[in-house]
């Protein structure tokens, strides 16, 4: 019979028993609480260990309880600083007139105060240490907790700190608990040598994210932010699910997320009038969508994978939703096309964007720039643009599914297996009729043809007739489609159809139409985008995120642009600079854009360098620096193309 897994409660109890045994035993060594950074050791010590210490009787005097003294060693540069920290923690205890101070602790405090620069007259600190009081307190009555041993300054040898701790436990017989990530010193020979002499017991801290979540949410929000607290309790399972899925055990990440999302929640709670709505309503659906997105960004940001200027493709909502559709299709094909896969090559290494989506999203992805910028520390949180984006995404879409999408989803795997034969035939006929009206996006037509051929036992469609009918209709009505920037990558497993001419011809037609749609959309989008850049910048920056491959500057009239540019405030110039840096980080999309940026750079360079500096001038200088970098990266364009008019 296999052993039952240890529960969080059992693990907490186990650790508490180890601490209690250490306090009650006669010892001349320290106890080390070991665990990775950020896992929640400090939180556990403050919430569980320190209260426990206060309940345990002093080993040499059962009439008294231990007094815990917590010291963080983060950033300390000398042992003298440790003495000072101890003195500052201990002195308030001895302001009590009923306390008599022993000799050892008096020496310790005195040394700490003497090392305290600017501390003034030492008598001001020691005058209340009353030797006529009733109760004697000395170092043995204290449990000294030294946290963050692995975060001391590099100028201080960790072996020196351990030596100091050894003097406490060996000569003074003190109870000392050290909290650290022991792995940080696994190559430090001096530490290892001193540690063996000083540390007698090591307890491995195994984080209980569930317990930590309850404690943090309860202590920070229950009494002061009731609505947020109730929401966090209701969403606890989902939040902890994503921490578990990504093996994120760093408690600082959880705390950071709760703090940041509190701002987002508070604003949306008011704007969406959630106090008037039951859970499950449209407003809560919007909030939960933001929760999922914010959580994903936060985890990846704290892991160092994302930053304000490094979205790594997750800002391309359209391409990501195409990726999700592709993945769904691949899963359906895999179950039914094994006979066509004999020569299939191995799968390519997924990109970061693909891994991000596979982990966090399975449908309906949307990039929320206001949330992304706020979580990654690049901007303050602005709720109005976010609410507008949510309205576009939800009010107009969620409760209005299109008939063709309903049909397609019912025929998708695994839902199709719940259909009767009659329903399968009826829906497939319906899907084909809708497809011939060109109401589906281009990426679905391979799946549509596949859906017709997968169950010949139920109905055998003439695949050749259906395929070429679809091709004719698609080519005849390109204006009904929108450009799919990821179409070529979507069916990288199209080798499965190498023996099916109908699939090959359909695939070729889809790409031809997609390219023609791209060319026609480019001209329209570029003209419309300048008007939005001039009149509605927020909408402009939202829209261009969905057009990563469109050379938006290629058809802009530079004179009209520069007339507007000269009147832009410094904040708008700074925003435009960030946009330039991000969009043209690698390559300019068309040569015409290169000349546009060269012209703008020339104008910026004309500013008199002797003019007094102000914030607008600083913003222009930053833009000039970014333009210079972009132009330099693309300098080969100057060789390959003649200047306009030549």
C-alpha positions in Angstrom: 0.0 0.0 0.0 1.4 3.4 -1.0 1.9 6.0 1.7 -0.6 8.8 1.9 0.8 12.3 1.0 1.5 14.6 3.9 -1.0 17.4 4.2 0.0 21.0 4.7 -1.3 20.8 8.3 0.8 17.8 9.1 3.9 19.4 7.6 3.4 22.6 9.7 2.9 20.4 12.8 6.1 18.5 12.0 8.1 21.7 11.7 6.6 23.2 14.9 7.5 20.0 16.8 11.1 20.3 15.6 11.3 23.9 16.8 9.7 23.0 20.1 12.1 20.1 20.7 15.1 22.3 20.0 13.9 24.9 22.6 13.2 22.3 25.3 16.5 20.4 24.9 19.8 21.2 26.4 21.8 22.4 23.3 25.0 24.0 22.4 24.3 24.5 18.7 22.0 26.5 16.4 19.0 25.3 14.3 19.0 26.1 10.6 15.7 26.5 8.8 16.7 25.9 5.1 14.7 26.6 1.9 15.0 28.5 -1.4 14.7 32.2 -1.5 11.2 33.6 -1.6 9.5 30.4 -0.7 7.9 31.9 2.4 10.4 31.0 5.2 10.2 34.5 6.8 6.4 34.5 6.6 6.3 31.1 8.3 8.7 32.2 11.0 6.7 35.4 11.8 3.3 33.7 11.6 4.0 30.3 13.3 7.5 30.1 14.8 7.6 33.3 16.8 4.1 32.8 18.4 5.2 29.2 19.2 8.4 30.5 20.9 6.4 32.7 23.2 4.6 29.6 24.6 7.6 27.5 25.4 9.1 27.6 28.9 12.8 28.6 29.3 14.9 25.5 29.6 16.6 26.7 32.9 13.6 28.4 34.4 10.2 26.9 33.8 8.6 30.0 35.4 9.5 32.1 32.3 8.6 31.9 28.6 11.2 32.5 25.9 11.4 35.9 24.4 12.0 35.9 20.6 14.3 38.5 19.0 14.1 38.6 15.2 17.1 40.1 13.2 17.3 40.4 9.5 20.9 40.2 8.2 20.0 41.5 4.8 22.9 43.7 3.5 24.9 43.9 6.7 28.6 44.6 6.1 30.2 43.9 9.5 29.7 42.0 12.7 29.5 45.3 14.5 26.3 46.0 12.6 24.9 42.7 14.0 25.6 43.8 17.6 24.0 47.2 16.9 20.9 45.5 15.4 20.7 43.2 18.5 21.0 46.2 20.9 18.3 48.1 19.1 16.0 45.1 19.4 16.8 44.3 23.0 16.8 47.8 24.6 13.0 48.3 24.5 12.5 45.0 26.4 14.5 46.3 29.3 12.6 49.6 29.7 10.4 47.4 31.9 11.2 48.4 35.5 10.4 44.8 36.6 13.3 43.4 34.6 16.8 42.8 35.9 19.5 42.5 33.2 22.2 40.0 33.4 25.9 40.7 32.8 26.2 38.9 29.5 23.3 40.7 27.9 24.5 44.0 29.3 27.9 43.5 27.6 26.1 42.6 24.3 23.9 45.7 24.4 26.8 48.0 25.4 28.9 46.8 22.4 25.9 47.3 20.1 25.3 50.8 21.3 28.9 51.8 21.1 29.0 50.7 17.5 25.9 52.8 16.7 27.2 55.9 15.0 25.5 59.0 16.1 23.9 57.2 18.9 24.6 59.9 21.5 25.4 59.3 25.1 25.4 55.6 25.9 23.9 56.4 29.3 20.7 57.4 27.5 20.4 53.9 26.3 21.4 52.1 29.5 20.0 54.2 32.3 16.9 52.1 32.5 18.7 48.8 32.8 17.7 48.5 36.5 19.7 46.2 38.7 17.2 46.4 41.5 14.3 45.0 39.6 12.6 41.8 40.5 13.1 39.6 37.4 16.5 38.6 36.1 16.7 38.4 32.3 19.8 37.2 30.5 20.7 36.0 27.0 19.5 32.4 27.8 16.0 33.7 28.1 16.0 34.8 24.5 15.7 32.9 21.2 17.7 34.8 18.6 16.4 34.4 15.1 18.8 35.5 12.4 17.1 35.7 9.0 18.6 36.3 5.5 22.0 34.9 6.2 22.3 34.3 2.5 21.7 38.0 1.8 24.6 39.6 3.7 26.8 42.0 1.9 29.6 40.5 -0.2 32.1 42.5 1.8 31.3 40.3 4.8 32.4 36.7 5.0 29.6 34.3 5.9 32.0 32.3 7.9 32.5 35.3 10.2 28.8 35.5 10.8 28.6 31.8 11.6 31.6 32.2 13.9 29.7 35.0 15.8 26.6 32.7 16.1 28.9 29.9 17.3 30.1 32.1 20.1 26.5 32.6 21.2 25.6 29.0 21.2 28.8 27.5 22.5 29.9 30.0 25.2 26.6 31.5 26.2 24.5 28.4 25.5 21.9 30.6 23.6 19.0 29.3 21.5 19.7 30.5 18.0 17.6 29.9 14.9 19.1 30.7 11.5 16.9 31.2 8.4 18.7 30.9 5.0 18.9 29.4 1.6 21.8 27.0 2.3 22.3 26.3 -1.4 23.7 29.8 -1.8 26.8 28.6 0.1 27.3 25.1 -1.4 30.7 26.1 -2.8 31.9 28.1 0.1 34.5 25.9 1.9 34.8 28.2 4.9 31.1 28.2 5.5 30.9 24.5 5.2 33.7 24.0 7.8 32.2 26.4 10.3 28.6 25.3 9.7 29.4 21.7 10.8 30.6 23.0 14.2 27.7 25.5 14.7 24.6 24.0 13.1 23.3 21.0 14.9 19.8 20.6 13.4 18.6 21.5 9.9 14.9 21.7 9.1 13.9 21.8 5.5 11.0 24.3 4.9 8.5 22.9 2.5 6.2 25.7 1.5 2.5 25.3 1.7 1.3 27.9 -0.8 -2.3 27.2 0.2 -1.6 28.1 3.9 0.5 31.1 3.0 -2.3 32.3 0.7 -4.9 32.1 3.4 -2.7 33.8 5.9 -1.6 36.7 3.6 -5.1 37.3 2.2 -6.6 37.2 5.7 -4.1 39.4 7.4 -3.8 42.0 4.7 -7.3 42.3 3.3 -10.0 40.8 5.5 -10.5 43.7 7.8 -9.7 46.6 5.5 -10.7 45.6 2.0 -13.7 43.2 2.4 -14.7 43.1 -1.3 -11.2 42.3 -2.5 -10.8 39.7 0.3 -14.0 37.9 -0.7 -13.0 37.9 -4.3 -9.6 36.4 -3.5 -11.2 33.7 -1.4 -13.6 32.9 -4.3 -10.7 32.7 -6.8 -8.2 31.0 -4.5 -8.4 27.6 -6.3 -7.7 29.2 -9.8 -4.9 31.4 -8.5 -3.1 28.6 -6.7 -3.7 26.3 -9.8 -1.5 28.6 -11.9 1.2 28.8 -9.3 1.3 25.0 -9.1 1.2 24.6 -12.9 4.2 26.8 -13.3 5.9 25.4 -10.2 6.1 28.9 -8.8 6.7 28.7 -5.0 8.2 32.1 -4.5 6.0 33.8 -1.9 7.2 37.2 -3.0 5.7 36.6 -6.4 2.3 35.9 -4.8 2.5 39.0 -2.6 3.6 41.2 -5.5 0.6 39.9 -7.5 -1.9 40.5 -4.7 -0.6 44.0 -4.2 -0.7 44.9 -7.9 -4.0 43.3 -8.6 -5.5 45.1 -5.7 -5.1 48.3 -7.6 -6.7 46.8 -10.7 -9.5 45.2 -8.8 -10.4 48.4 -6.9 -10.7 50.4 -10.1 -12.6 47.8 -12.0 -14.9 47.1 -9.1 -16.1 50.7 -9.3 -16.1 51.1 -13.1 -17.9 47.8 -13.8 -20.3 48.4 -10.9 -19.6 44.8 -9.6 -21.3 45.6 -6.3 -24.6 45.5 -8.2 -23.9 42.2 -10.0 -24.0 38.5 -9.0 -20.9 36.4 -9.5 -21.0 35.0 -13.1 -22.3 38.2 -14.6 -20.7 40.0 -17.5 -18.7 42.3 -15.2 -17.3 39.4 -13.3 -16.4 37.6 -16.6 -14.4 40.7 -17.5 -12.7 40.8 -14.2 -11.8 37.1 -14.3 -10.3 37.6 -17.8 -8.1 40.4 -16.4 -7.2 38.1 -13.4 -6.0 35.4 -15.7 -4.0 37.7 -17.8 -2.5 39.7 -14.9 -1.5 36.4 -13.1 0.2 35.0 -16.2 2.1 38.3 -16.8 3.1 38.6 -13.1 4.5 35.1 -12.9 6.5 35.4 -16.0 7.6 39.0 -15.1 8.9 37.8 -11.7 10.7 34.9 -13.4 12.5 37.4 -15.6 10.9 36.2 -18.8 8.9 39.4 -19.5 9.6 43.1 -18.9 8.0 46.4 -19.8 10.1 46.6 -23.0 10.2 42.8 -23.7 6.7 41.4 -24.4 8.2 38.6 -26.5 5.3 38.3 -28.8 2.5 37.9 -26.3 1.2 41.4 -27.3 0.1 39.9 -30.7 -3.4 38.8 -29.8 -4.4 37.9 -33.3 -1.4 35.6 -33.9 -1.9 33.9 -30.5 -5.6 33.1 -31.2 -4.5 31.6 -34.5 -2.0 29.6 -32.6 -4.7 28.4 -30.2 -6.9 27.4 -33.2 -4.0 25.6 -34.8 -3.3 23.6 -31.6 -6.9 22.6 -31.4 -6.9 21.5 -35.0 -3.6 19.5 -34.5 -5.1 17.6 -31.6 -8.2 16.7 -33.7 -6.1 15.7 -36.7 -3.7 13.6 -34.5 -6.5 11.3 -33.6 -7.8 10.7 -37.1 -4.9 11.0 -39.6 -2.4 8.6 -38.3 -2.3 6.9 -41.6 -0.9 10.0 -43.3 1.9 10.7 -40.7 4.4 7.9 -41.5 7.1 10.4 -42.7 6.3 13.2 -40.3 9.4 15.1 -39.0 9.8 15.9 -35.4 8.0 19.0 -34.0 9.9 22.3 -34.1 11.1 23.9 -30.9 8.2 26.1 -29.6 8.8 29.8 -29.3 8.4 31.6 -26.0 5.0 32.9 -27.1 3.8 29.3 -27.9 5.0 28.0 -24.5 3.3 31.0 -22.8 -0.1 30.2 -24.4 0.2 26.5 -23.9 0.6 27.0 -20.2 -1.9 29.8 -19.5 -4.5 30.0 -22.2 -6.6 27.6 -24.2 -9.1 30.0 -25.8 -10.1 33.6 -26.2 -6.7 35.3 -25.6 -6.5 39.0 -25.4 -3.5 41.3 -24.7 -4.3 44.1 -22.2 -1.6 46.8 -22.5 -2.8 48.7 -19.5 -2.5 45.7 -17.3 0.8 44.5 -18.8 2.5 47.9 -18.4 1.3 48.2 -14.8 2.3 44.7 -13.7 5.8 45.1 -15.3 6.3 48.5 -13.7 6.3 50.5 -17.0 3.3 52.8 -16.4 0.7 53.8 -13.9 -2.6 51.9 -14.1 -5.2 53.6 -16.3 -8.6 52.1 -16.0 -10.6 54.0 -18.7 -8.8 52.5 -21.7 -9.0 49.1 -20.1 -12.7 49.3 -19.6 -13.2 50.4 -23.2 -11.1 47.4 -24.4 -13.2 45.1 -22.2 -16.4 46.5 -23.7 -15.2 45.8 -27.2 -14.1 42.3 -26.3 -17.0 41.2 -24.2 -20.1 43.3 -24.8 -20.0 42.8 -28.5 -18.6 39.3 -28.6 -19.2 37.0 -25.7 -23.0 36.7 -25.8 -23.3 36.9 -29.6 -21.7 33.8 -31.0 -21.9 33.7 -34.8 -23.9 30.8 -36.3 -20.9 29.5 -38.3 -18.8 29.4 -35.1 -21.5 27.4 -33.2 -21.6 24.9 -36.1 -17.8 24.6 -36.3 -17.4 24.1 -32.5 -20.0 21.3 -32.5 -18.0 19.5 -35.2 -14.7 20.0 -33.4 -13.0 17.2 -31.5 -14.1 15.9 -29.0 -17.6 17.5 -29.1 -18.3 15.8 -32.4 -18.4 12.4 -30.7 -21.5 13.3 -28.8 -23.5 13.8 -32.1 -25.9 11.4 -33.6 -25.3 10.3 -37.2 -28.2 12.5 -38.3 -26.8 15.6 -36.4 -23.3 15.0 -37.8 -24.6 15.0 -41.4 -26.9 18.0 -40.9 -24.1 20.1 -39.2 -21.5 19.1 -41.8 -23.8 20.1 -44.6 -24.5 23.3 -42.8 -20.8 24.0 -42.3 -20.1 23.4 -46.0 -22.8 25.8 -47.0 -21.5 28.5 -44.7 -17.9 27.9 -45.9 -19.0 28.5 -49.5 -20.4 31.8 -48.4 -16.8 32.7 -47.2 -17.9 33.5 -43.6 -15.1 31.5 -42.0 -11.5 32.9 -41.5 -8.9 31.5 -43.9 -7.3 29.3 -41.3 -10.4 27.1 -40.8 -10.7 25.9 -44.4 -8.2 23.0 -44.1 -10.1 21.8 -41.0 -13.5 22.2 -42.8 -12.3 20.0 -45.7 -10.9 17.5 -43.1 -14.2 17.5 -41.2 -15.9 16.3 -44.4 -13.7 13.3 -44.9 -13.0 12.0 -41.4 -16.1 9.8 -41.0 -16.9 8.1 -44.4 -18.7 5.4 -42.6 -21.4 7.9 -41.7 -21.4 10.0 -44.9 -18.9 9.9 -47.8 -18.5 13.4 -49.3 -16.9 13.9 -52.7 -13.8 15.6 -51.3 -12.6 16.6 -54.8 -15.8 18.4 -55.6 -16.0 20.1 -52.2 -12.4 21.2 -52.3 -12.5 22.9 -55.7 -15.9 24.5 -55.0 -14.3 26.0 -51.8 -11.3 27.2 -53.8 -13.4 28.9 -56.4 -15.5 30.7 -53.8 -12.5 31.8 -51.8 -10.7 33.2 -54.8 -13.9 34.9 -56.0 -14.5 36.8 -52.7 -11.1 37.8 -51.2 -12.8 40.9 -49.8 -14.7 38.8 -47.3 -11.5 37.8 -45.5 -9.0 39.4 -43.2 -5.3 38.9 -43.4 -3.8 36.1 -41.2 -0.2 36.9 -40.4 0.4 33.4 -39.0 -1.3 31.4 -41.8 1.9 29.9 -43.2 3.0 28.7 -39.8 -0.4 27.4 -38.8 -0.2 24.2 -40.8 3.5 23.3 -40.5 2.2 19.7 -40.4 0.7 20.0 -43.9 3.0 17.2 -45.0 0.2 15.0 -43.8 -1.6 15.9 -47.0 1.3 15.2 -49.4 -0.7 12.5 -51.1 -4.0 14.6 -51.2 -4.0 16.9 -54.2 -7.2 18.6 -53.0 -5.6 19.6 -49.7 -2.5 20.9 -51.5 -4.5 23.0 -53.9 -6.7 24.4 -51.2 -3.6 25.3 -49.1 -2.1 27.1 -52.1 -5.3 29.0 -52.7 -5.6 30.1 -49.1 -2.1 31.5 -49.2 -2.7 33.3 -52.5 -5.9 35.0 -51.2 -4.2 35.7 -47.8 -1.4 37.6 -49.6 -3.8 39.6 -51.8 -5.9 40.5 -48.7 -2.7 41.7 -47.0 -1.8 44.0 -49.8 -5.3 45.6 -49.9 -5.5 45.9 -46.2 -2.1 47.5 -45.9 -3.1 50.5 -48.0 -6.4 51.0 -46.1 -4.9 50.5 -42.6 -2.0 52.8 -43.2 -4.3 55.7 -44.3 -6.6 55.1 -41.3 -3.8 54.7 -38.8 -2.4 58.2 -39.4 -5.8 59.7 -38.6 -6.0 57.7 -35.4 -2.4 58.6 -34.5 -3.3 62.2 -34.8 -6.8 62.2 -33.2 -6.9 59.1 -30.9 -3.4 58.0 -29.9 -4.7 55.4 -27.4 -6.7 53.7 -30.1 -3.7 53.9 -32.5 -1.3 52.2 -30.1 -3.8 49.5 -29.4 -4.5 48.8 -33.0 -0.9 48.7 -34.2 -0.2 45.9 -31.7 -2.5 43.7 -33.9 -0.6 44.7 -37.1 3.0 43.6 -36.4 3.9 43.1 -40.0 2.3 46.1 -41.5 4.7 48.9 -42.6 2.5 51.6 -41.2 4.8 54.5 -42.1 5.2 53.6 -45.7 2.2 55.6 -47.0 2.2 58.4 -44.4 2.7 62.0 -45.7 5.8 63.1 -43.8 4.9 66.8 -44.0 1.5 66.2 -42.4 3.0 63.9 -39.8 5.8 66.4 -38.9 3.3 69.3 -38.7 1.4 67.3 -36.1 4.6 66.1 -34.4 5.9 69.6 -33.7 2.8 70.3 -31.7 2.9 67.1 -29.6 3.6 67.5 -25.9 6.7 65.9 -24.4 4.7 63.0 -22.9 3.4 62.1 -26.3 6.9 62.2 -27.8 8.2 59.9 -25.1 5.3 57.5 -25.8 6.1 57.6 -29.5 9.8 56.9 -28.7 8.9 53.8 -26.8 6.8 52.7 -29.7 9.6 53.3 -32.2 12.1 51.4 -30.1 9.9 48.4 -29.7 8.4 48.1 -33.2 11.7 48.6 -35.0 13.9 46.7 -32.5 15.1 44.3 -35.2 14.2 45.4 -38.7 12.3 48.0 -40.7 9.5 46.5 -42.7 9.8 48.4 -45.9 12.4 50.7 -47.4 10.0 53.6 -47.6 9.8 53.5 -43.8 13.6 53.8 -43.6 13.5 57.1 -45.5 10.6 58.3 -43.3 12.7 57.6 -40.2 15.8 59.2 -41.7 13.8 62.4 -42.4 12.5 62.5 -38.9 15.9 62.0 -37.5 17.3 64.8 -39.6 14.6 67.2 -38.2 15.3 66.1 -34.6 19.0 66.7 -35.2 18.4 70.3 -36.3 17.6 71.3 -32.8 20.3 73.8 -31.6 22.5 71.9 -29.1 23.1 75.1 -27.2 19.5 75.6 -26.3 18.7 75.2 -22.6 17.6 71.7 -21.6 14.0 71.2 -20.6 11.8 68.0 -20.4 10.6 68.4 -24.0 14.2 68.7 -25.2 15.2 65.6 -23.2 12.3 63.6 -24.7 13.4 64.7 -28.2 17.0 63.7 -27.5 15.8 60.2 -26.4 13.8 59.9 -29.7 16.9 61.0 -31.6 19.0 58.3 -29.9 16.4 55.6 -30.7 16.1 56.7 -34.3 19.9 56.6 -34.7 20.0 53.0 -33.4 17.2 52.0 -35.8 18.8 53.6 -38.8 22.2 52.1 -38.0 20.7 48.6 -37.7 19.1 49.0 -41.1 22.0 50.9 -42.8 22.3 48.3 -45.6 19.0 49.6 -47.0 21.0 52.7 -48.2 23.1 50.5 -50.4 20.2 48.4 -51.8 17.8 51.1 -52.9 18.1 54.5 -54.6 16.8 57.6 -52.9 13.3 58.7 -53.9 13.3 60.7 -57.1 16.5 59.1 -58.5 
